[in-house]
């Protein structure tokens, strides 16, 4: 499955601002019913057979953010504007994203980046840009797509 990030709208059937009950149903629709994970938590997150984690966050009964965690095999991908944001090296993702928009290094966590105009953030536990065998630092571990104002504080 290829999931396309469409900020600020959402990703796949998950639409930012949708009611929680619809978000819960949309999240469940992204599961592979033939291979469910014991780690699934309906209403919170599901794991696809590839290892792709899809997590939702709701406030005041509305979907405010979707986080996607890096799959362990390429049968699922997460893309923005033709860029496989969890399948390419973090350095390459930042380079390609900067061709399309502003991408800033997180001042508190230099291994992470934010595309503020798109409300996208990219996270990895540490930077290992020159060590492809160190997957946790070479690739982004997750990408978060959020509602406008998400980084400004509470409220929707």
Secondary structure, DSSP 8 states (H G I E B T S, - for coil): -EEEEETTTEETTEETT-BHHHHHHHHHHTS-TTS--TT-BTTTEEE-TT--EEEEEEETTEEEEEEEE--SSTTSEEEETTEETTTSBHHHHHHHHHTTS--EEETTEEEEEEETTTTEEEE-SS--TT-TT-HHHHB-SEEEEE-TTGGG-S--
